[in-house]
Amino acid sequence: MNVSREPAAVPMRFPVSRRASSAAVGEAGATAGLPRRPKPGILLFNPWATRTPRVPNSLLHIAAALGNSHDIELVDGNLEADPWAVIEPLLASGRFGFFGCTVMPGPQLRQAVPVTRQVRANFPRLVTIWGGYFPSNHPQAALQSGCVDYVVQSAGEGSLPALLAALCEGRSPELIPGLIFLRTGEVVRTGKAPLPDLDLQPSLPLDLLARRHPIRRYLPRTFLGRRTHAMHSSMGCPFMCAFCAVVPLYQGRWVARSAELVAQDVLQMRDAHGVDAIEFTDNNFFVSEKRVRAFAERLRGQGVAWWGEGRIDTLDHFSDQTLALMREAGCRMIFFGAESGDDEVLAMVDKGGRQSGAQILRFAARLLSFGITPEYSFVLGFPRPTEAEVWAQIHRDIGFIRQLKHQSPATEVILYIYSPVPTEGTALQQRSQAAGFRFPTTLEDWVSPAWESFDLHRNPLTPWLTPAMVQHIHDFETVMNARYPTRTDFSLGDWGRRLMQAASLPRYWSGIYRRPLELKVLQRLRRYTRPEVEGFYAESN
């Protein structure tokens, strides 16, 4: 499962300028008639997403694709106390004709909206472009806001350079694949863009980051190592899970950088910046056993630990020799979408037809035998015909998780509540719509606290889940996290871990989860990191 593991947002406020009205620019930068030719410079903005910044790979890949033909600056909201104080003077310099922003749902959206509105209000002649999961999946809300001119859908390595070139030369962008924009009030989609050959992509321009902050600030200490680098080595996923936000973007397509070049990239970061751990943020790093084995052979003995995301039904077919080699080469943990132990639910969410509850249990034990920790995510609260059936499914899933923990207690478990995604035509989407679920239609609604929690899979806003159901899931989660504290939070120490385990024991074994206030207080006092919301515990360097 590909879900957002970003931390909860903090309030961000920006003063509203009265110097210019957002109405000064029409649809798609007044595309019809092609009035102006912008300067080729672009300011790329990475909105706030996490307390411990990671390298913003998506924007660096875009910058690499643009090359030296454009004046580029990158502003990272994760490291700027006031991003607008940095953005405004840069745009006022007159160097830029474009403002580009990557937007994930949740915290990034909350900062992206006010900053983009400020750009439109203060610099109405700039062309504003959004990319990322949110605008690709909900383009109408972005485009009808009056502050976003274009959405770059899916991979932008080809689409964005072509869009900038067309507008700078006064040409229409309608023949450029991978774009969404408004024309006379109607949404125009130019079709899917081809995925790039990642072996031909130039090196990431880390110097764009180093202009403002030392690279070490992007390399936090985690349970994996002293300096952990987030790296993207592939795009897309060949599977079509009905609940996954990646599916509408890539439609089963997957491309990957070769194992040899990925290993070369890792070792270059090790030698240049002291990196000793890698988080592979690919949607599915383990698609090809041959590629994984070739990568592991090159990482063996190199002193670099690593983590990635994969599928249980894929890695269960890896040979014992490959799994042993992966561990020897530094693989410490793998994130899997287990989703449910119920075979009927797994079929409903299109888990490829190959994953089962029995396999989930068996594979956890198998992977642990090689010294690699499985990190399983479960999704609770899928739509069912009646309230009683929803409750029954929640209880079955909790029972299965307890069975898993009894069998393989070292397995990490992360809980999410089902949040629908706009995957057209699936049975799951049809069930959600039949039950009355609808997405917001405006950015103002999307950035409300309730919908931000929805994006983080904490508050589903789905008609079939009652408040009592949601509370029961959260209460069980609190008790389970205290009974089995995540190993990724190394700040707890052995004493803190034992304290939480002892405090949770009566509730866990009795199955009385309701209102575990004492455990919540203890977790707050211990500053327990919740991977389902905050990702790995990390300390800045």
N, C-alpha and C positions, 0 to 999 in steps of 0.2 A: 504494500500500500504506500502511496506517496502522499504524505500529509505534511502540513506545515508544522515544524517543531520550533517555531519562533516563540520568544517570551511575550508575556502580556505587555501591552503598550503603556507608556506613560503619557500623560496629557502634554500636548504640544500646542502652543498658542503663538500666532504670528499677527502682528498689527496689520490692519487692512489699509492699503494705500488708496487715496482718492485721486491719484494723478491721472488714471486712465480707467476707462470702463471695459469690462470683459466683452461688451458688445461691439467693441471696436474691430474685432476680427470675426469674420463670418465662418460658415461651415468649412472644415478642412482647409483652413487658412485661405478662404475664398478661392478654393480650387477652380471653380468654374470661372473661366476668363484668365486664370493664371496671372494675377496682377503684378506681383513683385518677384524679384530674384534675390533670395536671402543670401547673406554671406555664408561661406561654407563652414565656418566654425560651429562647433557643437559643445554645449556644456552637458555632461552626463551626471545625473544625480542618483545616488543610492540611498533611499530613505531608511530611517532607523528600523532595525529589526531585532537587535540583540544587544545585551549589555557587554558582551565580549566580542568585538568585531572579528569577522572572517574576511578573507580576500573576496571582494565582489566580482566573482568570476564572470557572471553574465555580462556586465558592462565592460570588463577587460577584454572579453572575446569580441565584443562589438568594436571597441577601440582598436584592437589588433586588425580587424577586418577593414576598418576605415584607413588605417596606415598613415602615411605622411601627407596624404592629400587634403587633410582637414586639420584645422586648429582645434585641439581637444583639451578640455579640462574635466576632471572628475572630482566631484564633491561627495564625501561619504557622511551621511547623516548619523552614522554610528559613532563617529569620532568628533563631530562638531556639536558643541553645546547649543549653538544657534546657527543652523545651516543657512538661513536666509541672510545672516550677516556676512557670510562668505559668498553666497550666490549673487546677491544684489550688486556689489561692486564689480564682480566679474562680468555680469551682463551689461552693466552700465559702461564698461570699457568700449563697447561697440564691436568687439571681436566676433561675436556669435550671432548666427542667424537661426539657430536651432537650440531647443531645450529638450533633452531626452531623459526619461525617467523609467526605471524598472519597478514594477509594482506587484508584489505578492499580496494576497488577501491578509487581513489582520493588521498588525502594527505598521507595516510599510504603507498600507493604504491610508492610515490615519495621518501620517506625515506627508505623504505624496499629495494629498488633496489640497491642504492649505498652501503648500509651497507652490504647486502648479497654479493655483488661483492667484497667488502673488505675482508669479511670472507674467500671467496674462494681464493682470491689472497694471503692472508697472512697465511692461515691455510688450505691448499688444501686437507689435509687428513680428515678434519671434514666432516661429512655427514650433508648436509643442507636440511631442511624440511620446506615447506610452508604449511599453512592452512588458512582457511577463505574464504570469498565469492569470492575474485578475482581469486586465483589459482584454486578453485573448479570449477568455471565457465569458466576459460580460462587456462587450464593446459598446453596446448601446448606452449603458449608464455612463461610461466614460465620455463618449463622443457628444452626447446630448447635455453634458454639463456646461458646455460653452467655453471650457478651458483646455480641452484636448482636441488637437486637429487630426492626428493620425494614430492608429493602433498598429503596431507591428506584431503580427501573429506568429507564434511558434518561434523558430530560430530566426534571428535578425541579421545574421552575418552577411547574407546576400541582399535582403530586402532593404535594410536601412541605408547602406551605401548607395544603392540604386535610387532610393527615394531622394536622398540629399542631392545626388547628381542631377536628377530630373528637375527638381524645384530650382536649383541654382542655375540651370540652363533654360528655365522657362518652359519645360516640357510637362505634359500630363503624366501623372503617376499611375494611370488606370491599367497600364499593361504590366506593371511590376507585381509579381505574385507575392503573397504574404502580407498584404495591407488591408486595413478596414478603415473607411472614412465615410463622412456624410456628404451627399450631393443633393441639393434641393430637398433636404429633410429626409432623404432615404439613405439607408445603410448600404454602402457599396463594399463588396468583398471581392478581392482580386484573385482568389484561389490559393491553394497551398503552395508555399515556397519549397523548393528542393532543399534537403538537408545538406550541409557542406561536407566536403571531404576533410575530416579532422586532421589527417596526416599532412595536409597542405596548409593548415592554419599556422600563421606566424606565432612566435613566442608572445606571451602576454606582456603588455607594457607596464610592468610593475613600477616603472619610474613615475607614472601618473599618480600613484599612491604616495610614493616617496617624496613628491613635491611638498606635501603637507604634513605627513606623519611618517616616522620610521617604520619600516616593514615589520619589525619585531612586534609592533602593536597589533598586527593582524595574525600573530602566531601565538595564541595563548597556551598556557599549560593546561592539559586535560589528563584524564586517567590514562590516555594513550602515551603521552610523552611531555617533555618540557616545552617543546615548540611544535604546535600542531597546525598543519596547513590544510585548509579546505581546497580540494581540487576536483575539477570536473573533467572526466575522460571520455564521456559518451553523451549522446543525446537521444531522448525518447525511450521507448520500451516496446517490445514486440507483442505485448499482451494487451488485452482490451477489458480490464476489470471495470465493472459497471459503476463503481464508486470512486474512481480515480480521476483527479483533475488533470492528469497528464494526457489521458486518452483523447479529449477533443483537440489537443494541440498537435499531437503526432500521429494519431490514427494508426497505431500499430507499427510505426516506422522506428528504426533504431540504427544509428551509426556510431562508430567508436574509433577512437585513436588507437593505433597499433600498440601492442604490449611493449614493444621495444622503445617506442617514443614516450609512452607513459612512464616507463621505468627511468628513462633518461631525464624526463621532466622532474621526477621525484628526487633523483640523485643530484640534479642541479640545484634544487632548493635546499637539499641537505648541505651541499658544499658551500653555497653562497650565503645561506641564512641560518644555518644550524638546525634545520628542521629534522626532527626525529620521529614524527608521527604524521599520518595523513588521514583525513576524513574524505573519502570519496563520496561526493554529493550527487553522483549519478542517480537517475531514477532506477536503474537496474545495472549494477556493475558486473554482475555475474552471468550475463546472458550466454557467453561462450566459454565452455570449459577449456578449450584450446588456448584462448586468449588469456584467461586467468592463469593457467599453468605456465605459459610463456612469461607472463609478468612476474609470477612468483619465483621462477627460476632466476630471474635477473635481480630480484630483491633479496634473495637468500644471502644471509651473512652481511647485509649492508647496514644493519642497525636502525632500521626504520619500521615502526609498528603501523598498522593500518586497519581501517574500518570501512565498511561499505554496505550497500543495500542490495538485497537479492530476493529470490523467491524460493520457498521451501521445496516446491515440486521440481525446480531446476537443480538446485544444489544436492538434492537427495539422489540425483543420478550421477553426480560427480563420483569418480573412483576414490577409494580409500587413499590411494597414492597421491591424488591431487589434493585432498583435504589435509593430509599430513604435510605436504609440501607448502601449502598455504600457511599453516601454523609455523612451520620452520622459517618461512619468509616474512613473518611479522604480523600475520592476520590475527587479531585479538578478539574481535567481535563482529557479528554481521546482523544487520537489522532485517527482519522479515515481517511481511504482512500475514500473520496467521489468520486474523479477522474473526474466526469463529471455529469452535470445535464441532459444529453441527453441519453435517454434509449437505443438508437441504439448503441451509443459508449459503454455504460456499458455492453451490450450484447457482443460486439466485444472483449472487454478485459476480458471476462469470470468472471464477478463479481458474480459468483454463481447463476445467473439467478433470484436473489431475490431482488436486489437493484434497485431502480428507482429514478428519479429526484424528484417526489412527496414525496417519503419516506425520501429523504435527507432533504428536507425542513421541513417536519412534525417532524422528529426525533430531529432536532436541537432545535426546540421550546420545545419539550417534555423534553429533557435532561436539558435544561436551567431551566425549571420549578422545577427541583429537586436541583438546585444550583450547577450543574456540567457543566463545560464549554466544549462544543464540539470543538475540533481542527480539522478542515477539510483540507485535502490536495486535490488539484485539479491538474490534469495533462493536459496540453494543448499541442497541436501539434501532435496528432496521425495521422498516414498516411491516406490520402484520395486519390481518383483517380485523381483529378485535383487540380491545384493551387487555383482555385475559391472555390472549396469545402473545402480546408484546411482553407482558410480565413473565410469562412462562419461558420465553426465549431469553430474557435477561437472566433469569435464575439458572437456566441450562448453561449459559455462557460462563457465569460466575462459577458454577460447579465444575466446568471443564478447566477453568484457569486454576482452581484449587487442586484438581487432579494433576495438572501439569506441574504445579509447584511441589506437590508431594513427591512426584516421580523424579523431577529434575529441578531441585530448588535453586540451582545456580542460574537457571534461565531468567533473563531479564524480561519483565512484562510491562508493557505500556498500554494504558486504556484510553480509548477515544469513544466519543459518542457520535453516531452516524450523522454526518452533514451532507445533504445531497449536492451533487455536482451536475453541471449542465451537459451530461452525456446523452445526446439525442437518441431516441429509439430503443433504449434498454428497458427491460421489464421493471428494473428497480426505479428508473425515472418515472415510468408510467404509474407505478404504485404510489410514489411520492406525490405526484400531481393529483391522482385520484383522491388521495387523502386530504388535499387542500393546500399542499405546500407551494409557495411561490417565492421567487427571489425578489429582492428590492429592485426598484427601477431607477433610483437616483443615487448619486454619490453621497448625498446627505444622509440617506438611510443606511448606506453601507458603512459609514464611519461612526454610526451610533454604537454605544457600548455593547448593546445586545448582539448586533450583527458582527462586531469584532470577536466576541466570544464564540459566535457561530463558526467563524473562520478558523478559530483555534480548536474546534471540535470540543468545546466546553459547554456551550449552551445551544442546543440544536435548533430551537424555534420550529420544531416539526410538530404537526397537529397530533400525531399518534403517541407522542411521549408526554406523559403528565409530569408536573413538577415533582411528584412523589417518586416517579421512576428515575428521573434525573438525579434527585437527591440520593436515592438508594445506590446508584452507580458511583457517585462521588464518595459516599460514605464507605462503600466497599474498597474503593481505590485508596482512601486514606488509611484504612486498616491494613490492607495488603502492603502498601508502601512502607508502613511502619514495621510490619512483620518481616518483610524482605526488602530492606533499603537497597537502592541501586548501588552497584559497585562503581558506577561512573562518577559518583560524588565522593571523591577521595578526601574531602575536607571533614567528613564525619568522624573519621578515626575509629578505631576498634571500640573505644568506650562509648562514643555516641551511638554507634550501630547496635551494640548490645543493649543500651538503655532503651532504644525505641523497640527493639525486638521483645524485650521483657514486658514493656508497657502494653504492647499490642496482643500479647499471647492470649489473655482471657477472651478478648473479643473475637480473635481470628478462629480459635478452636471451637467457640460456642456458636459462631455464625451470627452474633449480635452486632451488627454494624452501625445501627442507628445512632446519629448524633455523637460521633467520636471526638468530642470537643477536647478532651485531654490529650489526644494524639495530635490534633491540629495545633494546639498550643506548643506541644513538645517539638513538632516539626518546625514551627515558626521560630522557636527559641534556638533550635539547632541550625536554622537557616538551610533546611533540607531542600536540595535542588530537585525539582520535578521534571524528569526528562520529557514527559508528554507536553509540557508547556515551554520549558526553557532549554531543551536539548541537554548536552553534556554540561556538567559543572566545569567552569573554566576560570582561570586566573590570568589576568593580563600580564604581559611581559613589559 
